[in-house]
C-alpha cells in the first residue's frame, strides 16, 4: 500500500495500554551514542536540560509500499503525522526550553531523507540494532519480518526519564499532548 502519509486514514485501530512501558518513568536513559541525522552521533542520556524523544515504528516514503496490513496494526500508522506535529510545535517546545528528537529503528540514511522531505527542525536518531529494546526494554512489534519500536514518547530531564506517553494515539496529536503536560509543570 502506498499513499498520502501525511494524513491518517479513518478508523485506525487504537493501541491498548499493555503495560509494556510502565517501568520506564524514573529510569536513567542509557549512556548510548546513537547515529543522528545531520552527521555524527548523539547520546540522549548526556544531553543537558529537558528533551522530548518520540519513538516511532517507521516513516513511510512516497511511492514505497508500507508493510502488509500496516493500517490494521494498532499504533503502527501515523509516524509522518506525528513528526509533522512536533515540527509544528517545535517553536513552543523551544520556548519551554525543551528539545526534540525522533527515534526509530530505521537507518540514518532513511531518516535523513525523511527529515529533509518533512523539513524537520530537529534531528532523528537511528537504533537499527534495537539497543534500547535491550537496555530499556522498549516494546516492539514485527511487520513484514522487521522488528520495529512501538510508538511511545519519553520526556527526559538531565538524562532521567520523567514522563512516558504510552500508548500514543492518535499520533498526530502527540506533540499537543506533550505540550499540555509540560504546561501543567510550569
C-alpha positions as CSV (number, residue, x, y, z in Angstrom):
1,X,0.0,0.0,0.0
2,X,1.3,3.4,-0.9
3,X,-0.5,6.7,-0.5
4,X,-0.6,10.0,1.4
5,X,1.4,9.5,4.6
6,X,0.7,13.0,5.9
7,X,-2.9,12.2,6.8
8,X,-4.3,9.4,9.0
9,X,-6.9,7.1,7.4
10,X,-10.3,6.8,9.1
11,X,-11.0,4.0,11.6
12,X,-7.4,3.3,12.6
13,X,-7.3,0.8,15.4
14,X,-6.2,2.4,18.7
15,X,-3.4,0.6,20.6
16,X,-4.2,-0.6,24.1
17,X,-2.0,0.0,27.1
18,X,-0.4,-3.4,27.6
19,X,1.8,-2.1,30.5
20,X,4.9,-2.5,28.4
21,X,6.2,1.0,29.3
22,X,5.1,1.1,32.9
23,X,8.7,0.5,34.1
24,X,10.3,3.5,32.3
25,X,9.4,6.5,34.4
26,X,12.2,7.2,36.9
27,X,14.9,5.3,34.9
28,X,18.0,6.9,33.6
29,X,18.4,6.9,29.8
30,X,21.3,4.6,29.0
31,X,24.7,6.0,28.2
32,X,24.4,5.3,24.5
33,X,25.7,7.0,21.4
34,X,23.2,6.8,18.5
35,X,23.7,7.8,14.9
36,X,21.9,11.1,14.1
37,X,20.7,12.9,11.1
38,X,23.0,15.8,10.2
39,X,26.1,13.7,11.0
40,X,27.7,12.2,14.0
41,X,26.1,10.7,17.0
42,X,24.1,11.9,20.0
43,X,23.9,10.5,23.5
44,X,20.4,11.5,24.8
45,X,21.4,10.3,28.3
46,X,24.0,13.0,28.5
47,X,22.1,15.9,27.0
48,X,21.6,18.8,29.4
49,X,18.2,20.2,30.0
50,X,14.8,18.8,29.0
51,X,14.1,16.7,25.9
52,X,11.2,15.0,24.2
53,X,12.2,11.8,22.4
54,X,9.3,10.4,20.4
55,X,9.9,6.8,19.4
56,X,8.1,5.5,16.3
57,X,8.0,2.4,14.2
58,X,8.9,3.7,10.7
59,X,8.3,6.7,8.5
60,X,6.7,5.9,5.1
61,X,8.1,7.2,1.9
62,X,6.1,8.4,-1.1
63,X,5.9,5.7,-3.7
64,X,7.1,2.9,-1.4
65,X,4.6,0.4,-0.1
66,X,4.0,0.1,3.6
67,X,4.2,-3.4,5.2
68,X,1.3,-5.6,4.5
69,X,-1.6,-4.9,6.9
70,X,0.1,-1.8,8.3
71,X,-3.1,0.2,8.9
72,X,-4.6,-2.8,10.8
73,X,-1.7,-3.0,13.3
74,X,-2.8,-0.9,16.3
75,X,-0.4,2.1,16.7
76,X,1.7,1.4,13.5
77,X,0.3,4.1,11.2
78,X,1.0,7.8,11.8
79,X,4.8,8.3,12.0
80,X,4.7,11.1,9.5
81,X,1.8,13.0,11.0
82,X,3.4,12.6,14.4
83,X,6.7,14.1,13.1
84,X,4.8,16.9,11.5
85,X,3.1,17.7,14.8
86,X,6.4,18.0,16.5
87,X,7.6,20.2,13.6
88,X,4.6,22.5,14.0
89,X,5.0,22.7,17.8
90,X,8.8,23.0,17.8
91,X,8.8,26.7,18.5
92,X,6.5,26.4,21.5
93,X,8.6,23.5,22.8
94,X,11.8,25.5,22.4
95,X,10.1,28.4,24.3
96,X,9.7,25.9,27.2
97,X,13.4,25.1,27.0
98,X,12.6,21.6,25.6
99,X,14.5,20.0,22.8
100,X,13.0,17.4,20.4
101,X,14.5,14.2,19.0
102,X,12.8,11.5,16.9
103,X,14.0,7.9,17.2
104,X,13.3,4.7,15.2
105,X,15.0,1.5,14.1
106,X,15.4,2.9,10.5
107,X,18.8,3.7,9.1
108,X,20.3,7.1,9.4
109,X,20.2,7.5,5.6
110,X,16.4,6.6,5.6
111,X,15.9,9.1,8.5
112,X,17.9,11.8,6.7
113,X,15.6,11.6,3.6
114,X,12.5,11.9,5.9
115,X,14.0,14.8,7.8
116,X,14.7,16.7,4.6
117,X,11.4,15.8,2.9
118,X,9.4,16.8,6.0
119,X,11.6,19.8,6.8
120,X,12.0,18.8,10.4
121,X,14.0,21.3,12.5
122,X,15.3,18.7,14.8
123,X,17.4,15.6,14.5
124,X,16.3,12.0,14.1
125,X,18.2,9.1,15.8
126,X,18.7,5.6,14.4
127,X,18.7,2.5,16.6
128,X,19.0,-0.1,13.8
129,X,20.2,-2.9,16.2
130,X,17.4,-2.2,18.7
131,X,19.8,-1.5,21.6
132,X,17.1,0.4,23.5
133,X,14.9,-2.7,23.3
134,X,17.6,-4.5,25.4
135,X,18.7,-1.6,27.6
136,X,15.3,-0.1,28.5
137,X,13.0,-3.0,27.4
138,X,11.3,-0.8,24.9
139,X,8.3,-2.5,23.4
140,X,8.5,-3.7,19.8
141,X,6.3,-5.5,17.2
142,X,7.1,-7.3,13.9
143,X,5.7,-6.4,10.5
144,X,6.9,-7.9,7.2
145,X,9.8,-9.6,9.1
146,X,11.0,-6.3,10.5
147,X,11.2,-5.7,14.3
148,X,10.1,-2.1,14.9
149,X,9.6,0.0,18.0
150,X,6.0,0.6,19.3
151,X,5.2,4.3,19.4
152,X,5.9,6.0,22.7
153,X,7.2,9.4,23.9
154,X,9.7,10.0,26.6
155,X,10.4,13.2,28.4
156,X,14.0,13.4,29.7
157,X,15.4,15.9,32.2
158,X,19.2,15.8,32.6
159,X,19.1,12.2,31.2
160,X,16.3,10.9,33.6
161,X,13.0,9.7,32.2
162,X,10.4,11.9,34.0
163,X,7.4,11.1,31.9
164,X,6.2,8.4,29.4
165,X,3.3,8.7,27.0
166,X,2.2,5.1,26.0
167,X,0.4,4.2,24.0
168,X,0.4,7.3,21.8
169,X,-2.9,7.8,20.0
170,X,-3.8,9.5,17.8
171,X,-0.2,10.1,16.7
172,X,-1.0,13.4,15.0
173,X,-1.9,14.8,18.5
174,X,1.2,13.6,20.2
175,X,3.0,16.9,20.3
176,X,-0.1,18.6,21.6
177,X,-0.4,16.1,24.4
178,X,3.3,16.6,25.3
179,X,2.8,20.4,25.4
180,X,-0.3,20.1,27.5
181,X,1.6,18.0,30.1
182,X,4.6,20.4,30.0
183,X,2.3,23.4,30.7
184,X,0.9,21.7,33.8
185,X,4.5,21.5,35.1
186,X,5.2,25.3,34.8
